[in-house]
């Protein structure tokens, strides 16, 4: 039995291996304005415990299906307007779910620009094309002569050639023929790339691995495909996706030429087959296959980027510390900013410890004074230009109190400093000072600071500028939203940028919340949010559980327990003969509270929150001094062991910050003794590792590392 293409719950359920009623529940909730984080956390009874990944997958499939249906409706309308929509064709379109098949069905009816075939039709040659395709006639010179008029069709050869152009177009619009070619490409296509002769003098070594490259397309790794296509776009590589053309033409010949065809007609048809394949079918299918390969490579790169971003955003914070952020530099000096435990600006100075000034004494005095006067706990230095030199200087200073020194990625700091958000926060500070503030705040609370920066600028991606930008943005926005809501947000300290990612709020309402907070003081309870302009019942329902109010009038306001469950918690406290603030999870028997509206998952979440109110899921901050005894790449020799921190993960391996200018690369084959295909199976962002140097290319600045045989 065929499933109607409008039965989205069944289609999505089959594809994702989920129950129809689960998918149907999610679709209804989404259509009712609920967000993915809200559905995953607070509507488990309706979805039968689907997690956020499953709910998000349903959302994306639903959006894709609805877009497909829009396209299908457009095609049906176009064919109907042409007066060519038969009941059989309408039924076939209705039960087609494959986009390629749908476009193949539409192809013969699609409005065309002027083609060779169209031109031949205008010359009256379509009847001749039909006679040839009947394949039972002889004496085509005499037959074709009837179509020669001395004006539009001057010769017999012109008549036959025009008829073959029409036949070639018919063949290119034949679904079975296209599927034959498509299937061959899917099974046997080979991707090849060679150095473009026009770029021989300027190519360099960046794409050297692809100057003579060939591999079955279905075996090409996503990062290799994107690299090849980038090289092609830059004019350095010539790229081709091909199959055995001779074999394919022979197969199409057998498909189109009848067994009892006359010799003359079969020769004419075969000539049309050859032309149709080379001029029409092959370019079309090759473009389609290339687009599919690009889409697949994009998806892999986007997934990797999103995973890296999630790990970077979920880096443990260092709450309760006073931070000194240092934006390093040479000639322009190092910008030094101090912030308090809440990330508020305290002071700013500029020092010149590096050449050409090399004012080590003056820089030391300034730093020590700031550390002492402002009670600084941590010094965070950016990892960009002059970062290593500045960090080395900072580690050699004897401070008046104990401080921790660490290197911090400054990717995106300059983007933040020039943004509207930065101007609103620090209208009187210079761009470079704002960058130093951002560096310091990334240590205090990475999530709260990094959400102010466009995710693509955070520096944890692979080929982010080569992939589909709309899909990338959607994936990264979803990742940020997921991270923000999984951690929760203090509504009394959060920036509008952070609040904007909270379920149900968005950028506009976030600004109203911040404005209301500034005019009326801190929120004392979640219900106070209803006083914020534009905060309706629906928005409150979606956001309340993700907002925190530490020290508020209701202890539950500092937990992930939703206000709609407060009555249940109060009942638990009453049953345990205590108050909500003294309620202990160990005293609660969840079996007493199970019903059709309250499942076990919801109850266990409530118990977890009661046990650890205000808990931060990001864990403890981990630190270590990197590159001990290593001053530059020249300090490295094969065989030595080094310590480092994973600062980017790609499909082909993980990059390691060694405390010097150059990063080391652990190729995916060197991450584990066991065979793996995904580096995320072994390492994660900001992980501290011990690795052994395998090889060093001093001239090209490349360091090859391995984890094999190294005790972690």
Secondary structure as the mmCIF struct_conf table of DSSP 4:
data_model
#
loop_
_struct_conf.conf_type_id
_struct_conf.id
_struct_conf.beg_label_comp_id
_struct_conf.beg_label_asym_id
_struct_conf.beg_label_seq_id
_struct_conf.end_label_comp_id
_struct_conf.end_label_asym_id
_struct_conf.end_label_seq_id
HELX_LH_PP_P HELX_LH_PP_P1 UNK A 2 UNK A 4
TURN_TY1_P TURN_TY1_P1 UNK A 5 UNK A 6
HELX_RH_AL_P HELX_RH_AL_P1 UNK A 8 UNK A 16
TURN_TY1_P TURN_TY1_P2 UNK A 17 UNK A 17
HELX_RH_AL_P HELX_RH_AL_P2 UNK A 20 UNK A 31
TURN_TY1_P TURN_TY1_P3 UNK A 32 UNK A 33
HELX_RH_AL_P HELX_RH_AL_P3 UNK A 36 UNK A 42
HELX_RH_AL_P HELX_RH_AL_P4 UNK A 44 UNK A 47
TURN_TY1_P TURN_TY1_P4 UNK A 48 UNK A 48
BEND BEND1 UNK A 49 UNK A 49
HELX_RH_AL_P HELX_RH_AL_P5 UNK A 52 UNK A 81
TURN_TY1_P TURN_TY1_P5 UNK A 82 UNK A 83
HELX_RH_AL_P HELX_RH_AL_P6 UNK A 87 UNK A 94
TURN_TY1_P TURN_TY1_P6 UNK A 95 UNK A 95
HELX_RH_AL_P HELX_RH_AL_P7 UNK A 99 UNK A 107
TURN_TY1_P TURN_TY1_P7 UNK A 108 UNK A 109
BEND BEND2 UNK A 110 UNK A 110
HELX_RH_AL_P HELX_RH_AL_P8 UNK A 116 UNK A 122
TURN_TY1_P TURN_TY1_P8 UNK A 123 UNK A 124
HELX_RH_AL_P HELX_RH_AL_P9 UNK A 126 UNK A 134
TURN_TY1_P TURN_TY1_P9 UNK A 135 UNK A 135
HELX_RH_AL_P HELX_RH_AL_P10 UNK A 140 UNK A 145
TURN_TY1_P TURN_TY1_P10 UNK A 146 UNK A 147
BEND BEND3 UNK A 150 UNK A 152
BEND BEND4 UNK A 155 UNK A 155
HELX_RH_AL_P HELX_RH_AL_P11 UNK A 156 UNK A 172
TURN_TY1_P TURN_TY1_P11 UNK A 173 UNK A 173
HELX_RH_AL_P HELX_RH_AL_P12 UNK A 175 UNK A 188
STRN STRN1 UNK A 190 UNK A 195
HELX_RH_3T_P HELX_RH_3T_P1 UNK A 197 UNK A 199
TURN_TY1_P TURN_TY1_P12 UNK A 200 UNK A 202
BEND BEND5 UNK A 205 UNK A 205
TURN_TY1_P TURN_TY1_P13 UNK A 206 UNK A 207
HELX_RH_3T_P HELX_RH_3T_P2 UNK A 208 UNK A 210
TURN_TY1_P TURN_TY1_P14 UNK A 211 UNK A 211
STRN STRN2 UNK A 212 UNK A 216
HELX_RH_3T_P HELX_RH_3T_P3 UNK A 217 UNK A 219
HELX_RH_AL_P HELX_RH_AL_P13 UNK A 222 UNK A 233
TURN_TY1_P TURN_TY1_P15 UNK A 234 UNK A 235
BEND BEND6 UNK A 236 UNK A 236
STRN STRN3 UNK A 237 UNK A 242
HELX_RH_AL_P HELX_RH_AL_P14 UNK A 245 UNK A 256
BEND BEND7 UNK A 257 UNK A 257
TURN_TY1_P TURN_TY1_P16 UNK A 259 UNK A 260
HELX_RH_AL_P HELX_RH_AL_P15 UNK A 263 UNK A 276
HELX_RH_PI_P HELX_RH_PI_P1 UNK A 277 UNK A 281
HELX_RH_AL_P HELX_RH_AL_P16 UNK A 282 UNK A 313
TURN_TY1_P TURN_TY1_P17 UNK A 314 UNK A 314
HELX_LH_PP_P HELX_LH_PP_P2 UNK A 315 UNK A 317
TURN_TY1_P TURN_TY1_P18 UNK A 319 UNK A 320
STRN STRN4 UNK A 323 UNK A 327
BEND BEND8 UNK A 330 UNK A 330
TURN_TY1_P TURN_TY1_P19 UNK A 331 UNK A 332
STRN STRN5 UNK A 334 UNK A 339
TURN_TY1_P TURN_TY1_P20 UNK A 341 UNK A 342
STRN STRN6 UNK A 345 UNK A 351
BEND BEND9 UNK A 354 UNK A 354
TURN_TY1_P TURN_TY1_P21 UNK A 355 UNK A 357
HELX_RH_AL_P HELX_RH_AL_P17 UNK A 360 UNK A 374
TURN_TY1_P TURN_TY1_P22 UNK A 375 UNK A 375
STRN STRN7 UNK A 378 UNK A 382
BEND BEND10 UNK A 383 UNK A 384
TURN_TY1_P TURN_TY1_P23 UNK A 385 UNK A 386
HELX_RH_AL_P HELX_RH_AL_P18 UNK A 387 UNK A 396
BEND BEND11 UNK A 400 UNK A 401
STRN STRN8 UNK A 404 UNK A 408
TURN_TY1_P TURN_TY1_P24 UNK A 411 UNK A 412
HELX_RH_AL_P HELX_RH_AL_P19 UNK A 413 UNK A 417
TURN_TY1_P TURN_TY1_P25 UNK A 418 UNK A 418
BEND BEND12 UNK A 419 UNK A 419
HELX_RH_AL_P HELX_RH_AL_P20 UNK A 420 UNK A 425
TURN_TY1_P TURN_TY1_P26 UNK A 427 UNK A 428
BEND BEND13 UNK A 429 UNK A 429
HELX_RH_AL_P HELX_RH_AL_P21 UNK A 431 UNK A 444
HELX_RH_AL_P HELX_RH_AL_P22 UNK A 446 UNK A 450
TURN_TY1_P TURN_TY1_P27 UNK A 451 UNK A 452
BEND BEND14 UNK A 453 UNK A 453
HELX_RH_3T_P HELX_RH_3T_P4 UNK A 455 UNK A 457
BEND BEND15 UNK A 458 UNK A 459
BEND BEND16 UNK A 462 UNK A 463
TURN_TY1_P TURN_TY1_P28 UNK A 464 UNK A 466
BEND BEND17 UNK A 467 UNK A 467
HELX_RH_AL_P HELX_RH_AL_P23 UNK A 469 UNK A 487
STRN STRN9 UNK A 489 UNK A 490
TURN_TY1_P TURN_TY1_P29 UNK A 491 UNK A 493
HELX_RH_AL_P HELX_RH_AL_P24 UNK A 496 UNK A 499
TURN_TY1_P TURN_TY1_P30 UNK A 500 UNK A 501
BEND BEND18 UNK A 502 UNK A 502
TURN_TY1_P TURN_TY1_P31 UNK A 503 UNK A 505
HELX_RH_AL_P HELX_RH_AL_P25 UNK A 506 UNK A 520
BEND BEND19 UNK A 522 UNK A 522
BEND BEND20 UNK A 524 UNK A 525
HELX_RH_3T_P HELX_RH_3T_P5 UNK A 526 UNK A 531
BEND BEND21 UNK A 532 UNK A 532
TURN_TY1_P TURN_TY1_P32 UNK A 533 UNK A 534
HELX_RH_AL_P HELX_RH_AL_P26 UNK A 537 UNK A 543
HELX_RH_3T_P HELX_RH_3T_P6 UNK A 544 UNK A 546
STRN STRN10 UNK A 547 UNK A 548
TURN_TY1_P TURN_TY1_P33 UNK A 550 UNK A 551
BEND BEND22 UNK A 553 UNK A 554
HELX_RH_3T_P HELX_RH_3T_P7 UNK A 555 UNK A 558
BEND BEND23 UNK A 559 UNK A 560
HELX_RH_3T_P HELX_RH_3T_P8 UNK A 563 UNK A 565
HELX_RH_AL_P HELX_RH_AL_P27 UNK A 566 UNK A 575
TURN_TY1_P TURN_TY1_P34 UNK A 576 UNK A 577
BEND BEND24 UNK A 578 UNK A 578
HELX_RH_3T_P HELX_RH_3T_P9 UNK A 580 UNK A 582
HELX_RH_3T_P HELX_RH_3T_P10 UNK A 585 UNK A 587
HELX_RH_3T_P HELX_RH_3T_P11 UNK A 590 UNK A 593
STRN STRN11 UNK A 595 UNK A 595
TURN_TY1_P TURN_TY1_P35 UNK A 596 UNK A 597
STRN STRN12 UNK A 598 UNK A 598
HELX_RH_AL_P HELX_RH_AL_P28 UNK A 600 UNK A 611
TURN_TY1_P TURN_TY1_P36 UNK A 612 UNK A 614
TURN_TY1_P TURN_TY1_P37 UNK A 617 UNK A 618
BEND BEND25 UNK A 627 UNK A 627
TURN_TY1_P TURN_TY1_P38 UNK A 628 UNK A 629
BEND BEND26 UNK A 632 UNK A 632
HELX_RH_3T_P HELX_RH_3T_P12 UNK A 633 UNK A 635
TURN_TY1_P TURN_TY1_P39 UNK A 638 UNK A 639
STRN STRN13 UNK A 641 UNK A 650
TURN_TY1_P TURN_TY1_P40 UNK A 651 UNK A 652
STRN STRN14 UNK A 653 UNK A 657
BEND BEND27 UNK A 659 UNK A 662
HELX_LH_PP_P HELX_LH_PP_P3 UNK A 663 UNK A 663
STRN STRN15 UNK A 664 UNK A 667
HELX_RH_3T_P HELX_RH_3T_P13 UNK A 668 UNK A 670
BEND BEND28 UNK A 671 UNK A 671
BEND BEND29 UNK A 673 UNK A 674
BEND BEND30 UNK A 677 UNK A 677
HELX_RH_3T_P HELX_RH_3T_P14 UNK A 679 UNK A 681
TURN_TY1_P TURN_TY1_P41 UNK A 682 UNK A 682
TURN_TY1_P TURN_TY1_P42 UNK A 685 UNK A 686
STRN STRN16 UNK A 688 UNK A 697
TURN_TY1_P TURN_TY1_P43 UNK A 698 UNK A 701
STRN STRN17 UNK A 702 UNK A 706
TURN_TY1_P TURN_TY1_P44 UNK A 708 UNK A 709
#
